[in-house]
């Protein structure tokens, strides 16, 4: 099944062709090909129906108000799944389940998403949402042995790894290292890579490890993260 309005999916195994060595002095906006890939994902995401998906309780301000609108990066996540033909994903940081639901809508029918969070807040939404058969929730710390074992029991490898959890360098680096090793994702998405100094240091480490295979997508398409928190992409 092809998402309406989106070109034929790119095989995940072919994604590396978008990344070439940057020229000296080139910003992390990436090569022409990687920029085109980000732009195509935005286009595909615009074709995915995301009505009824809201962010939930806000993490800022009074931390109580409920945001019923899509967050700006939901269409980018949906486009990533649609453009690459992804069938499986691991998400770290469920919150109310909006991003998992957006990924599910970008996937083909029958895809699977495992999502992890220390909170049970999504229990008010996920069990009754239209995408519930595609989403499995695990409650706990993604870096704990217990949760790691649960993830391995639930899914053996993934097309997408999406990390949007504790916005600090070390937990994010452990998330990335553990699940890159265990699940061999073909694509990694990292939210809030410029949210604070710790996350900026995390992104610098990632860039040194993957200089030719990582990009801040918000430099290409600022509407993905108009608040300046940025959004990283890696092709391991």
Backbone as a ProteinNet text record, in pm:
[ID]
protein_1_A
[PRIMARY]
XXXXXXXXXXXXXXXXXXXXXXXXXXXXXXXXXXXXXXXXXXXXXXXXXXXXXXXXXXXXXXXXXXXXXXXXXXXXXXXXXXXXXXXXXXXXXXXXXXXXXXXXXXXXXXXXXXXXXXXXXXXXXXXXXXXXXXXXXXXXXXXXXXXXXXXXXXXXXXXXXXXXXXXXXXXXXXXXXXXXXXXXXXXXXXXXXXXXXXXXXXXXXXXXXXXXXXXXXXXXXXXXXXXXXXXXXXXX
[TERTIARY]
84.2	0	87.5	58.3	134.8	52.2	116.4	46.3	5.4	-120.6	-173.5	-92.4	-52	21.9	171.4	219.9	362.8	420.7	541	607.6	634.4	670.2	703.3	811.1	800	898	1039.2	1135.1	1275.5	1308.4	1374	1411.9	1507.2	1480.8	1566.4	1712.2	1736.8	1874.1	1945.2	1869.7	1928.5	1943.8	1908.3	1905.8	2043	2150.1	2283.9	2323.4	2257.8	2297.4	2271.2	2188.6	2160.4	2273.4	2366.2	2471.1	2605.9	2669.5	2804.1	2891.2	3021.8	3112.2	3091.6	3068.1	3048	3177.2	3163.3	3280.8	3333.2	3457.6	3517.7	3435.9	3405.3	3330	3179.9	3132.4	2989.1	2921.7	2807.8	2737.1	2675.3	2624.7	2563.5	2426	2392.7	2272.7	2283.4	2405	2423.7	2441.8	2454	2472.1	2341.3	2349.4	2228.3	2131.9	2186.6	2100.7	2030.2	2102.3	2040.8	1935.3	1958.2	1857.1	1730.9	1749.2	1634.3	1556.9	1629.4	1562.7	1473.8	1526	1446.7	1324.8	1344.1	1233.1	1126.5	1168.6	1072.8	993.3	1057.5	987.9	879.7	909.3	808.8	691.5	722.6	616.7	530.5	593.8	518.1	433.2	489.4	415	291.1	298	182.9	66.7	96.3	-7.4	-70.4	-13.4	-64.4	-170.2	-283	-391.2	-360	-347.6	-314.2	-425.1	-543.6	-654.5	-679	-708	-738.5	-617.4	-497.4	-375.3	-330.1	-325.6	-282	-157.8	-93.3	28.9	-0.4	-106.5	-139.7	-94.8	-67.6	-27.9	106.4	111.8	233.8	342.5	468.6	584.3	640.6	577.9	628.6	517.9	551.1	450.5	396.9	264	203.8	207.9	252.4	264.7	132.4	21.9	-110.2	-202.3	-188.4	-277.7	-263.2	-371.5	-372.5	-369	-269	-255.8	-318.6	-426.4	-499.3	-452.4	-366.9	-316.3	-196.6	-167.6	-45	76	182.1	306.7	372	460.5	515.1	591.2	652.7	734.9	657.4	530.8	454.4	448	429.7	422.8	557.8	663.6	796.8	816.3	771.9	780.4	694.1	573.2	484.8	546.5	606.1	670.5	789.9	865.5	980.4	935	827.6	775.6	721.6	649	588.4	693.4	789.8	889.2	979.1	1012.7	1104.4	1033.9	901.4	828.8	855.9	881.1	913	797.2	831.5	730.9	747.3	855.6	880.6	956.2	928.5	995.1	1000.4	1104.1	1111.4	1113.8	1025	1020.5	1055.5	1143.9	1177.3	1126.4	1020.8	955.1	815.9	720.3	583.8	501.5	509.9	421.4	275.7	194.9	54.8	36.8	144.6	135.9	119.2	125.6	103.4	205.5	332.3	435.7	426.7	398.7	382.1	265.1	157.5	40.4	70.6	149.8	186.7	272.2	368.1	450.7	363.7	269.5	179.9	100.2	53.4	-25.5	59	188.6	276.5	319.5	304.8	344.6	238.5	278.7	182.5	99.2	-18.5	-99.5	-20.4	-26.5	44.2	180.1	221.9	348.2	340.8	458.1	463.4	551.9	501.8	577.2	580.5	699.9	717.3	757.9	687.1	715.6	735.9	833.5	874.2	860.9	810.7	807	802.5	859.1	853.3	714.2	633.7	500.3	392	276.6	160.2	56.8	96.8	0.7	-68.6	0.3	-59.5	-172.4	-189.2	-294.8	-433.2	-444.3	-573.3	-604.8	-504.2	-521.3	-497	-381.3	-339.8	-433	-486	-567.8	-693.8	-739.4	-862.4	-840.5	-715.7	-691.2	-700.4	-725.8	-740.2	-615	-499	-372.8	-329.5	-415.9	-376.8	-320.7	-366	-317.6	-173.5	-123.9	12.4	111.6	61.1	146.4	149.9	269.6	289.4	363.4	305.7	365.5	437.5	556.8	633.2	657.7	624.7	645	774.4	862.6	987.8	1098.4	1216.9	1336.4	1396.5	1405.3	1456.1	1597.7	1672.8	1811	1824.9	1713.7	1720	1724.2	1786.1	1794.8	1657.5	1564.5	1430.6	1360.3	1368.9	1302.9	1374.6	1505.6	1581	1539.2	1523.3	1479.5	1338.8	1250.1	1114.2	1113	1198.2	1207.4	1254.4	1357	1407.5	1301.8	1216.8	1109.6	1000.6	985.4	877.8	915.7	1043.8	1084.5	1233.8	1274.7	1415.1	1499.3	1438.1	1508.3	1405.1	1450	1356.4	1409	1316.4	1353.8	1386.6	1311.6	1326.4	1349.5	1440.6	1458.2	1436.3	1342.1	1310	1330.1	1415.9	1448.9	1403.4	1313.6	1262.1	1223.1	1323.3	1295.5	1362.2	1453.4	1521.4	1620.8	1600.6	1678.3	1810.4	1896.2	2028.6	2123.3	2250	2344.5	2363.2	2392.9	2426.6	2309.9	2189.1	2078.3	2050.7	2060.4	2036	2143.4	2268.7	2378.7	2365.5	2322	2300.2	2183.6	2072.7	1961	2010.7	2085.5	2133.7	2225.8	2321.2	2419.8	2356.4	2269.8	2207.4	2121.2	2033.2	1936.1	1990.5	2096.4	2168.4	2228.7	2286.8	2352.1	2252.5	2141.2	2047.7	1947.2	1904.5	1794	1835.4	1957.5	2010.9	1916.9	1873.7	1783.2	1851.2	1772.4	1825	1824.5	1746.6	1733.8	1708.3	1775.9	1758.4	1713.7	1610.5	1556.4	1574.2	1622.3	1654.4	1590.7	1496	1430.9	1509.8	1491.9	1543.9	1695.9	1766.8	1913.2	1979.2	1900.7	1954	1873.7	1801.4	1713.1	1790	1905.4	1986.7	2133.6	2221	2364.4	2400.7	2336.3	2366.8	2329.3	2211.9	2170.7	2257.9	2303.1	2393.8	2525.4	2574.4	2696.9	2672.7	2554.7	2517.9	2521.4	2462.7	2459.5	2599.8	2686.5	2824.7	2895.4	2869.2	2926.6	2874.9	2745.2	2685.2	2746.8	2763.2	2819.1	2962.6	3039.9	3177	3177.5	3079.4	3071.7	3017.9	2925.4	2861.5	2868.1	2984.9	2994.9	2928.5	2927.3	2870.3	2730.2	2680.3	2551.8	2457.1	2478.1	2389.5	2360.8	2244.4	2202.4	2100.5	2105.7	2001.3	1894.4	1786.4	1683.3	1616.6	1614.5	1551.3	1629.2	1756.6	1831.7	1786.8	1732	1683.5	1538.7	1457.2	1315.5	1284.7	1298.9	1279.9	1143	1041.3	907.2	897.5	994.7	994.6	1003.5	1088	1106.9	1122.8	1013.9	1024.6	1067.3	1063.2	1102.7	1254.1	1329.2	1474.1	1533.6	1449.8	1501.9	1574	1550.3	1619.8	1578.3	1617.7	1573.8	1680.3	1741.2	1851.3	1810.5	1888.6	1868.7	2004	2007	2128.3	2091.6	2177.3	2172.5	2294.9	2282.6	2399.6	2472.7
-119.2	0	123.9	221.6	345.4	456.9	541.5	655.4	749.3	789.2	875.2	1003.6	1038.7	1161.7	1150.1	1029.8	1010	920.3	949.8	868.9	729.6	638.1	501.2	502.4	416.7	417.7	388.2	451.3	420.1	302.6	200.8	88.9	135.8	94.1	137.5	101	-9.8	-51.9	39.5	125.8	215.9	358.4	383.3	520.2	585	504.6	560.8	644.5	626.7	700.8	850	889.3	1030.2	1103.4	1028.9	1092.7	1076	1187.2	1187.5	1275.8	1260.9	1341.3	1489.2	1570.5	1713.4	1781.9	1888.7	1966.4	2040.9	2079.6	2155	2280.7	2304.8	2423.6	2409.3	2295.8	2277.2	2261.2	2324.1	2313.6	2176.5	2146.4	2016.2	2009.6	2109.2	2098.5	1984.3	1933	1811.2	1833.7	1723.2	1726.8	1761.5	1785.5	1813.1	1695.5	1573.1	1455.3	1442.5	1466.5	1453.8	1560.7	1679.2	1784.4	1741.8	1683.8	1638.8	1531.4	1444	1339.3	1400.2	1497.8	1564.5	1633.7	1697.7	1766.4	1668	1553.5	1452.9	1396.6	1381.8	1331.6	1428.1	1558	1657.8	1649.1	1632.4	1620.2	1497.9	1384.3	1263	1278	1342.6	1361.7	1446.2	1542.2	1628.1	1549.2	1433.9	1351.8	1252.1	1239.8	1145	1213.8	1148.2	1203.6	1187.7	1299.4	1295.1	1352.3	1363.9	1415.7	1328.8	1393.1	1320.5	1287.5	1321.9	1295.9	1426.1	1427.5	1545.2	1514.4	1618.9	1602.5	1553.7	1606.2	1569.6	1675.6	1636	1729.9	1794	1925.4	1995.3	1975.5	1984.4	1971	2106.4	2212.7	2346.7	2428.8	2550.5	2635.4	2573.6	2563.3	2505.7	2353.3	2291.2	2145.4	2073	2142.1	2083.6	2092.4	2199.1	2216.6	2101.3	2070.2	1962.2	2021.4	1982.9	2028.4	1924.3	1962.9	1867.8	1870.9	1966.3	1975.2	1882.3	1852.5	1779.4	1864.2	1799.9	1872.5	1887.5	1985.8	2020.3	1906.6	1819.2	1713.1	1584.6	1577.1	1454.8	1420.8	1522.9	1496.4	1449.4	1498.4	1453.1	1305.6	1264.4	1123.9	1036.5	1082.4	1007.2	996.9	1106.4	1105.5	1013.3	1004.4	913.3	770	733.4	596.6	570.8	668.6	650.7	645.7	737.3	747.1	624.7	568	454.5	319.8	320.5	193.8	117.3	189.1	124.2	37.5	-76.4	-167.1	-188.7	-137.3	-159.7	-40.9	-11.8	101	79.5	134.9	146.3	294.6	334.2	471.6	473	564	582.5	720.2	721.9	845.9	854.6	785	776.3	901.4	955.1	1059	1012.5	1085	1043.9	961.2	930.8	842.1	909.7	1043.4	1113.3	1079	1073.6	1044.4	899.8	806.1	665.8	651.3	721.2	714.8	776	884.5	945.9	851	783.7	685.7	572.9	526.1	417.3	456	577.8	620.2	633	654.8	659.8	523.2	422.7	286.1	216.6	105.2	16.2	-51.2	-97.9	-176.7	-299.2	-326.8	-443.3	-412.6	-286.4	-248.4	-260.4	-255.6	-268.9	-162.5	-100.3	-0.2	-42.5	-51.7	-71.7	62.8	108.3	238.5	225.4	299.9	287.6	422	419.6	540.6	502.3	587.2	563	593.5	666	707.2	621	614.7	544.8	642	766.8	867.9	828.6	754.5	717.3	615.8	559.4	460	518.1	650.2	714.8	726.8	700.3	722.3	596.3	533.1	426.2	304.9	258	136.5	148.9	272.1	290.3	362.9	394.6	469.1	376.9	432	348.3	267.3	311.6	245.7	144.5	115.1	36.3	-101.6	-163.2	-297.1	-295.2	-177	-165.2	-124.4	-83.5	-22.9	-107.4	-137.4	-207.5	-116.7	-92.2	-1.4	-81.4	-37.8	-93	19.8	-1.4	99.9	69.2	167.7	149.7	232.5	219	288.9	211.7	276.4	209.9	158.7	213.2	170.1	64.5	17	-87.6	-225.5	-320.3	-456.2	-516.5	-489.6	-547.5	-501.6	-372.2	-319.3	-364.1	-366	-413.7	-556.1	-641.5	-779.4	-783.4	-696.2	-690.8	-647.9	-551.6	-505.9	-619.5	-692.8	-803.7	-911.9	-931	-1028.9	-980.4	-848	-790.7	-774.6	-746.4	-716	-742.9	-802.2	-842.4	-740.3	-662.4	-555.8	-454.5	-334.9	-229.9	-151.4	-94.1	-2.2	136.6	177.3	311	302.8	386.2	408.6	557.1	589.8	728.8	754.5	849.8	879.7	1020.9	1028.7	1157.3	1138.2	1116.3	1080.2	1178.9	1130.9	1218.4	1305.4	1435.1	1525.2	1562.5	1462.6	1475.2	1385.6	1422.7	1354.3	1206.7	1173.8	1034.5	938	967	873.6	858	968.2	961.2	879.9	896.8	821.3	672.9	638.4	497.5	441.6	516.7	475.7	439.8	532.4	515.2	394.8	383.3	275.5	138.5	125.7	-3.6	-51.3	36.1	-10.5	-11.6	64.2	44.4	-95.1	-136.2	-266.8	-381.1	-369	-481.1	-492	-378.4	-380.6	-343	-296.9	-267	-179.4	-65.1	20.9	73.2	91.2	145.5	298.4	355.6	500.6	536.7	641	686.7	832.4	862.7	997.8	1045.5	1168.2	1221.3	1358.8	1369.6	1497.9	1580.2	1712.1	1805.2	1803.4	1791.2	1782.7	1916.4	2024	2155.4	2215.2	2130.9	2180.2	2245.1	2189.4	2241.6	2207.8	2251.9	2230.7	2083	2005.6	1862.8	1791.5	1824.8	1762.2	1809.6	1933.3	1982.6	1905.1	1872.4	1791.8	1650	1595.4	1463.8	1464.6	1566.9	1574.8	1591.4	1663.8	1677	1541.8	1460.5	1325.5	1242.2	1252.2	1179.4	1223.9	1354.8	1407	1359.2	1349.4	1299.1	1151.5	1076.7	934.4	909.8	996.2	979.1	1109.5	1158.6	1290.2	1295.3	1183.3	1180.6	1118.5	1075.5	1005	1062.5	1187.3	1253	1394.6	1444.7	1577.2	1632.6	1763.3	1832.9	1871.2	1795.5	1814.7	1951.8	2010.6	2141	2251.8	2227	2324.2	2322.8	2210.7	2198.3	2245.8	2200.6	2236.4	2288.9	2419.7	2474.9	2447.6	2426.4	2402.1	2270.5	2181.7	2056.8	2087.7	2182.5	2222.4	2374.6	2449.9	2595.9	2659.8	2583.5	2637.2	2635.3	2582	2581.8	2461.6	2367.8	2250.5	2153.4	2162.9	2085.4	1937.8	1869.3	1731.1	1657.9	1557.3	1486.1	1360.1	1325.3	1204.9	1136.6	1005.8	927.5	809.7	779.1	653.6	573.9	484.1	413.5	332.4
0	0	0	-84.3	-92.1	-30.5	52.4	109	-2.2	-1	-106	-116.8	-238.7	-260.2	-238.9	-205.7	-179	-286.8	-330.4	-432.2	-379.4	-469.5	-429.3	-323.3	-220.8	-111.6	-159.4	-92.1	-111.2	-22.5	-72.3	11.9	120.2	245.1	355.9	331	264.6	239.1	140.5	71.5	-27.4	23.8	149.3	199.4	203.2	213.2	225.7	105.3	-8.4	-127.9	-112.2	-16.3	3.5	73.4	133.7	211.3	142.9	115.4	59.1	146.5	135.5	217.8	189.4	295.9	273.8	231.5	159	120.7	242.9	234.2	344	369.9	497.4	534.5	520.2	470.2	451.7	587.2	607.8	734.6	747.2	867.8	887.2	822.9	740.4	659.4	561	538.4	461.6	313.4	241.1	97.6	28.6	-101.7	-178.6	-167.1	-174.8	-167.1	-33.6	76	207.5	228.3	173.7	181.2	105.2	-12.3	-90.5	-16.6	53.8	129.5	238.3	311.9	415.4	354.6	241.9	176.8	128.8	76.7	31.5	148.6	263	380.7	424.7	418.5	453	355.9	226.6	126.5	148.3	180.3	207.1	332.7	433.7	557.6	538.2	446.3	419.9	361.3	300.4	238.9	336	456.3	555.7	641.4	658.3	738.6	887.4	959	1100.9	1189.5	1133.9	1212.5	1335.2	1446.7	1568.9	1654	1606	1682.6	1748.6	1880.4	1953.8	2036.3	2085.4	2163.9	2305.2	2365.8	2503.5	2602.2	2724.2	2828.2	2791.9	2804.7	2766.8	2872.3	2826.9	2915.2	2957.1	2915	2942.1	3010.6	3047.5	3110.7	3239	3247.4	3368.3	3371.3	3260.3	3248.9	3275.6	3254.4	3278.9	3158.2	3077.8	2963.8	2865	2795.2	2696.8	2556.1	2478.6	2340.4	2248.9	2182.7	2097.7	1953	1916.3	1779.5	1758.9	1632.1	1597.6	1634.3	1677.9	1694.4	1557.5	1544.3	1413.5	1347.1	1426.4	1368.3	1341.6	1376.5	1352.1	1203.5	1119.9	975.5	921.5	981.7	940.1	973.9	1093	1132.3	1040.5	1014.2	924.3	785.1	739.1	608.1	602.6	713	717.7	698.8	768	755.1	615.2	560.7	428.6	318	323.2	216.7	210.4	326.2	329.3	327.8	334.4	339.3	467.6	576	703.7	751.7	811.5	866.4	1015.9	1074.4	1216.3	1274.7	1402.4	1467.5	1617.6	1678.9	1823.9	1856.8	1945.9	1993.6	2142	2181.2	2321.8	2361.8	2442.6	2481.9	2422.4	2483.5	2428.8	2454.1	2575.1	2625.4	2604.8	2528.9	2508.2	2380.6	2312	2196.6	2062.6	2058.1	1931.6	1824.4	1859.7	1760.2	1713.4	1804.5	1764.3	1668.2	1695.5	1606.9	1470.3	1468.5	1341	1258.2	1323	1252.4	1198.3	1280.1	1238.1	1114.2	1108.7	992.3	867	884.8	768.1	719.5	805	769.6	686	628.2	564.8	672.1	634.3	726.8	770.5	899.4	949.9	1006	1003.9	1064.8	1215.8	1281	1426.3	1487	1594.3	1668.2	1814.6	1870.3	2014.3	2071.3	2173.3	2231.5	2381.4	2433.9	2574.2	2644.2	2767	2847.5	2995	3079.9	3224.2	3278.8	3201.2	3243.3	3179.1	3245	3189.6	3134	3110.7	3064.7	2934.7	2850.1	2721.6	2736.2	2855.2	2876.5	2853.8	2860.8	2837.1	2687.7	2602.9	2459.1	2376	2393.4	2303.1	2299.6	2413.7	2407.5	2321.9	2297.1	2219.6	2087.4	2052.1	1928.5	1806.7	1688	1567.1	1533.9	1579.5	1545.7	1651.3	1747	1865.2	1831.3	1722.7	1688.3	1638.7	1600.2	1549.8	1657.9	1774.7	1877.1	2003.8	2051	2178.2	2273.2	2389.6	2488.7	2597.3	2631.3	2742.5	2841.7	2967.2	3071	3146.4	3155.3	3227.6	3166.8	3222.2	3176.1	3059.2	2943.7	2822.7	2838.8	2934	2954.9	3063.4	3118.6	3220.8	3155.7	3223.5	3169.8	3148	3240.6	3229.4	3101.8	3074.5	2955.5	2828.8	2831.3	2715.1	2678.7	2779.3	2754.1	2699.4	2749.4	2695.9	2549.7	2516.7	2378.1	2288.2	2330.8	2250.7	2230.4	2329.3	2316	2220.7	2212.1	2130.9	1984.5	1958.5	1821.1	1806.4	1695	1679.5	1604.7	1516.5	1445.5	1398.7	1364.6	1325.6	1205.8	1133.4	1025.7	1081.6	1186	1243.2	1393.1	1442.9	1585.6	1609.8	1697.9	1727.3	1876.2	1910.8	2050.1	2085.3	2183.4	2231.7	2378.3	2462.5	2601.2	2695.9	2779.1	2873.8	2797.2	2801.1	2717.3	2784	2791.3	2850.3	2772.3	2767.4	2680	2712.3	2837.1	2868.4	2849.6	2901.4	2874.8	2725	2649.7	2505.5	2435.8	2479	2418.9	2448.6	2570.1	2604	2522.9	2513.7	2427.3	2288.3	2230.4	2093.1	2081.6	2171.9	2164	2182.6	2282	2312.1	2196.4	2147.3	2048.8	1905.9	1879.6	1753.5	1749.4	1861.1	1869.1	1860.6	1930.8	1943.5	1828.1	1772.7	1675.7	1533.4	1513.7	1380.3	1295.6	1348.1	1269.4	1144.4	1041	916	917.1	1010.5	1019.6	1165.7	1214.6	1351.9	1350.1	1426.5	1437.7	1581.1	1598.2	1730.3	1747.3	1838.3	1860.8	1963.2	1956.9	2057.9	2071.3	1960.9	1968.3	2000.6	2001.3	2039.8	2154.7	2227.1	2333.6	2446.9	2480.2	2589.8	2562.9	2650.2	2628.5	2628.2	2714.4	2722.1	2592.4	2537.6	2412.1	2295.9	2300.3	2196	2198.3	2316.8	2327.6	2275	2305.1	2252.3	2099.3	2039.6	1893.7	1835.5	1903.9	1857.4	1855.3	1956.6	1961.2	1844.3	1818.9	1706.3	1574.7	1558.1	1434	1411.2	1519.8	1504.8	1465.7	1515.7	1483.3	1342.8	1296.6	1165.4	1086.7	1054.9	989.3	853	782.2	647.5	643.6	758.5	761.7	866.9	903.2	998.7	952.7	991.9	947.7	1046.7	1070.4	1144	1042.3	1040.8	938.5	947.6	1066.1	1082.4	1013.9	980.8	901.7	756	713.7	576.5	567.1	662.4	667.3	807.7	831.9	966.1	1027.1	943.7	997	1073.5	1055.8	1132.2	1280.8	1315.2	1454.9	1460.4	1443.6	1438.6	1570.3	1679.6	1809.7	1831	1734.8	1744.2	1816.1	1862	1935	1843.6	1712.4	1609.3	1607.9	1499.7	1477.6	1397.9	1460.8	1397.7	1323.4	1224	1145	1125.2	1146.2	1120.8	1032.1	935.4	863.2	907.5	1005.4	1060.3	954.8
[MASK]
++++++++++++++++++++++++++++++++++++++++++++++++++++++++++++++++++++++++++++++++++++++++++++++++++++++++++++++++++++++++++++++++++++++++++++++++++++++++++++++++++++++++++++++++++++++++++++++++++++++++++++++++++++++++++++++++++++++++++++

